[in-house]
Amino acid sequence: MPEGDTLFNTALRLRPALAGHRLTRFEAPRLVGDRPDLGVAVSDVEARGKNLLVHFDDGLSLRTHLRMSGSWHVYRDGERWRRAAHLARVVIGTDSGWLGVCFQAPVVETYRRDVAEPWRLSTLGPDLCLPSPDLDLATERMVDLAGPDTQIADSLLDQRVAAGIGNVYKSEALWVGRIDPFTLTSGVDAARRRQLLEVAHHQLRSNLGSGHRVTHSKGLAVYGRSGRPCHRCGTPILSKRQGEHSRSTYWCPSCQS
């Protein structure tokens, strides 16, 4: 699943193509909600956690969530797409001559900003891609919302706690903090929980606007490195499916014991 930095970087690519320009084309075959009128202006493109939002100046907003399969592309009008047209879930064209095309997103919906945000947005925790998220609030939510008996790795993934962390930054932050990912959240004191969030925040912010994700001088410390030596102690990295949704976790059994 794309993480917060991926969505932030996607918004950076889409914004100059769409924002400030008038809508000339809108296709969304599986849209839930109202359709924007042609001629309306796109006021902004925003990433919020793992959600990509396109705001129109009539008060309507489009929300997409990419989950495991979705992606946004930017094309010149008339340029050949890199994926099959039948996989397109949203096509937004403007008088800029550019298209934003979203492929295979399982969530495509609109809402009116003057009524109420979807609960998936209104319940998000502090966005760790922003410059100054409320880390104290997120630290409290790791116990209050995720729950004391939740394993710490799963608490980091709970978007109500803090928005933007996925499998990569979960694993990388826990490695930096030398914390076993299967430790119960109640077994990690508030200072160390906050430190984990600070690390994830720094890692996410460091990868905004970049292409190749880096959290360590050698790339990534643990994620995707199962069986390879730990950069700190040389012990082979382990990986395991964890939690209700069987999400991938990577860790060093020596450094993080």
C-alpha positions as CSV (number, residue, x, y, z in Angstrom):
1,M,0.0,0.0,0.0
2,P,1.4,3.4,-0.9
3,E,2.6,5.3,2.2
4,G,2.2,9.0,3.1
5,D,5.3,10.2,1.2
6,T,4.1,8.4,-2.0
7,L,0.8,10.3,-1.9
8,F,2.5,13.6,-1.0
9,N,4.8,13.2,-4.0
10,T,1.8,12.2,-6.2
11,A,0.0,15.4,-5.2
12,L,3.2,17.4,-6.1
13,R,3.0,16.0,-9.6
14,L,-0.7,16.4,-10.1
15,R,-1.0,19.9,-8.7
16,P,0.6,21.9,-11.5
17,A,-1.3,19.9,-14.1
18,L,-4.7,20.4,-12.5
19,A,-4.8,23.1,-9.9
20,G,-5.9,26.6,-11.1
21,H,-7.3,25.1,-14.4
22,R,-10.8,24.5,-15.6
23,L,-12.3,21.0,-16.0
24,T,-12.7,19.8,-19.6
25,R,-13.0,16.1,-19.0
26,F,-14.2,14.0,-16.1
27,E,-14.6,10.2,-16.2
28,A,-15.2,8.0,-13.2
29,P,-17.1,4.9,-14.0
30,R,-17.3,3.6,-10.4
31,L,-17.8,7.0,-8.7
32,V,-19.8,7.2,-5.5
33,G,-21.2,10.7,-5.1
34,D,-21.8,13.7,-7.3
35,R,-19.9,14.5,-10.5
36,P,-18.2,17.8,-10.9
37,D,-19.5,20.0,-13.7
38,L,-17.3,20.7,-16.7
39,G,-15.9,24.2,-16.6
40,V,-15.5,24.2,-12.8
41,A,-12.0,25.0,-11.7
42,V,-9.7,22.7,-9.7
43,S,-8.7,24.6,-6.7
44,D,-6.1,22.3,-5.2
45,V,-4.7,18.7,-5.1
46,E,-3.9,17.5,-1.6
47,A,-2.5,14.4,0.0
48,R,-3.8,13.6,3.4
49,G,-2.3,10.6,5.0
50,K,-2.9,7.8,2.4
51,N,-5.7,9.7,0.7
52,L,-5.4,11.8,-2.5
53,L,-7.9,14.6,-2.7
54,V,-8.8,16.8,-5.7
55,H,-10.7,19.9,-4.6
56,F,-13.0,21.8,-7.0
57,D,-13.9,25.5,-6.4
58,D,-17.7,24.8,-6.2
59,G,-17.2,23.0,-2.9
60,L,-17.0,19.4,-4.2
61,S,-14.0,17.2,-3.5
62,L,-12.8,13.9,-5.0
63,R,-11.3,11.4,-2.7
64,T,-9.3,8.4,-3.9
65,H,-7.6,5.7,-1.7
66,L,-5.1,3.6,-3.7
67,R,-4.7,0.7,-1.2
68,M,-2.5,-2.0,-2.8
69,S,-3.5,-1.7,-6.5
70,G,-4.0,2.0,-7.3
71,S,-1.8,4.7,-8.8
72,W,-2.1,8.2,-10.3
73,H,-0.4,9.1,-13.6
74,V,0.0,12.4,-15.4
75,Y,-0.1,12.6,-19.1
76,R,-0.2,15.2,-21.9
77,D,-3.6,15.2,-23.6
78,G,-3.2,12.7,-26.4
79,E,-0.2,11.0,-25.0
80,R,-0.3,7.2,-24.9
81,W,-1.1,5.8,-21.4
82,R,1.2,3.3,-19.8
83,R,-1.7,1.2,-18.5
84,A,-4.8,-0.1,-20.2
85,A,-7.7,2.3,-20.5
86,H,-10.2,-0.2,-18.9
87,L,-8.2,0.0,-15.7
88,A,-8.8,3.8,-15.3
89,R,-11.0,4.7,-12.4
90,V,-10.7,8.5,-12.8
91,V,-9.7,10.7,-15.7
92,I,-9.5,14.4,-15.0
93,G,-8.6,16.7,-17.9
94,T,-8.2,20.5,-17.7
95,D,-7.6,23.4,-20.0
96,S,-3.9,23.1,-19.1
97,G,-3.6,20.3,-21.7
98,W,-2.7,17.7,-19.0
99,L,-4.6,14.7,-17.7
100,G,-4.6,13.1,-14.3
101,V,-5.5,9.4,-14.6
102,C,-6.1,7.2,-11.6
103,F,-5.8,3.4,-12.3
104,Q,-7.3,0.7,-10.2
105,A,-8.1,2.7,-7.1
106,P,-10.7,0.7,-5.1
107,V,-12.1,3.9,-3.4
108,V,-13.4,6.7,-5.6
109,E,-15.9,9.1,-4.1
110,T,-16.9,12.7,-3.9
111,Y,-18.1,14.8,-0.9
112,R,-19.1,18.4,-0.3
113,R,-16.7,20.2,2.0
114,D,-19.4,22.4,3.4
115,V,-21.4,19.4,4.6
116,A,-19.0,16.9,6.2
117,E,-15.8,15.1,5.5
118,P,-16.0,11.3,5.1
119,W,-15.3,9.6,8.4
120,R,-12.1,8.1,6.9
121,L,-10.7,11.6,6.7
122,S,-12.3,13.1,9.9
123,T,-10.8,10.3,12.0
124,L,-7.3,10.6,10.7
125,G,-4.5,11.3,13.2
126,P,-1.8,13.9,12.8
127,D,-0.3,13.8,9.3
128,L,3.4,12.9,9.6
129,C,4.2,14.3,6.2
130,L,3.4,17.8,7.5
131,P,6.1,20.0,9.0
132,S,4.8,20.1,12.6
133,P,2.3,17.3,13.4
134,D,1.0,17.0,17.0
135,L,3.2,14.1,18.1
136,D,2.0,14.4,21.7
137,L,-1.6,13.7,20.5
138,A,-0.4,10.8,18.4
139,T,1.6,9.3,21.3
140,E,-1.6,9.3,23.5
141,R,-3.7,7.8,20.7
142,M,-1.3,4.8,20.4
143,V,-2.9,3.6,23.7
144,D,-6.2,5.3,23.7
145,L,-7.3,4.3,20.1
146,A,-5.0,1.5,18.9
147,G,-5.3,-0.1,22.4
148,P,-2.7,-1.3,25.0
149,D,-2.9,-4.9,23.9
150,T,-2.2,-4.1,20.2
151,Q,1.3,-5.0,19.1
152,I,3.4,-1.8,18.6
153,A,3.9,-2.4,14.9
154,D,0.1,-2.5,14.3
155,S,-0.3,0.6,16.5
156,L,2.0,2.5,14.1
157,L,-0.1,1.4,11.2
158,D,-3.4,2.7,12.7
159,Q,-4.1,5.8,10.7
160,R,-6.3,7.2,13.6
161,V,-3.0,7.4,15.6
162,A,-0.9,9.1,13.0
163,A,-1.5,9.3,9.2
164,G,1.1,8.3,6.7
165,I,2.9,5.3,8.2
166,G,2.9,2.0,6.2
167,N,4.8,-1.2,6.3
168,V,8.1,0.4,5.3
169,Y,8.3,3.2,7.8
170,K,6.8,1.0,10.5
171,S,9.6,-1.5,10.1
172,E,12.3,1.2,9.7
173,A,11.3,3.3,12.7
174,L,11.1,0.2,15.0
175,W,14.6,-0.8,13.8
176,V,15.9,2.7,14.7
177,G,14.2,2.5,18.1
178,R,15.5,-1.1,18.7
179,I,12.0,-2.2,19.5
180,D,10.6,-5.7,18.9
181,P,7.6,-5.1,16.5
182,F,5.6,-7.8,18.4
183,T,5.9,-6.0,21.7
184,L,2.5,-4.9,23.1
185,T,2.0,-1.1,22.9
186,S,1.5,-1.1,26.7
187,G,5.0,-2.4,27.0
188,V,6.5,0.6,25.3
189,D,6.6,3.7,27.5
190,A,5.3,7.1,26.3
191,A,8.8,8.5,25.7
192,R,9.8,5.7,23.4
193,R,6.4,5.8,21.6
194,R,6.9,9.4,20.9
195,Q,10.5,8.7,19.7
196,L,9.1,6.2,17.2
197,L,6.7,8.8,15.8
198,E,9.5,11.4,15.7
199,V,11.7,8.9,13.7
200,A,8.8,8.1,11.3
201,H,8.1,11.8,10.9
202,H,11.7,12.5,10.0
203,Q,11.9,9.6,7.6
204,L,8.7,10.5,5.8
205,R,9.7,14.2,5.5
206,S,13.1,13.3,4.3
207,N,11.6,11.4,1.3
208,L,9.2,14.1,0.2
209,G,9.9,15.2,-3.4
210,S,12.4,12.4,-3.9
211,G,12.2,9.3,-6.1
212,H,14.2,6.6,-4.4
213,R,13.1,6.0,-0.8
214,V,16.0,6.2,1.7
215,T,16.0,5.8,5.5
216,H,19.6,4.7,6.0
217,S,22.9,5.5,4.5
218,K,22.7,2.2,2.6
219,G,19.1,2.7,1.5
220,L,16.7,0.8,3.8
221,A,17.7,-0.7,7.1
222,V,15.4,-3.7,7.2
223,Y,12.4,-3.5,4.9
224,G,12.7,-5.9,2.0
225,R,16.0,-7.3,3.3
226,S,14.9,-10.6,4.8
227,G,17.9,-13.0,5.2
228,R,20.4,-10.2,4.6
229,P,22.7,-9.0,7.4
230,C,21.6,-6.2,9.8
231,H,23.5,-3.0,9.1
232,R,24.2,-2.7,12.9
233,C,25.1,-6.2,14.1
234,G,25.2,-8.5,11.1
235,T,22.4,-10.8,12.2
236,P,20.1,-11.9,9.3
237,I,17.0,-9.8,9.0
238,L,13.7,-11.7,9.6
239,S,10.3,-11.1,8.0
240,K,6.8,-12.2,9.0
241,R,3.2,-11.4,8.3
242,Q,1.7,-9.6,11.2
243,G,-1.7,-8.5,12.4
244,E,-5.3,-8.9,11.3
245,H,-4.4,-7.9,7.7
246,S,-1.2,-9.9,7.5
247,R,1.0,-6.9,6.8
248,S,4.7,-7.5,6.1
249,T,7.1,-6.7,9.0
250,Y,10.9,-6.8,8.9
251,W,13.2,-6.7,11.9
252,C,16.5,-7.7,13.4
253,P,16.0,-10.4,16.0
254,S,19.2,-9.4,17.8
255,C,19.0,-5.6,17.8
256,Q,15.3,-5.5,18.4
257,S,15.0,-8.2,21.1
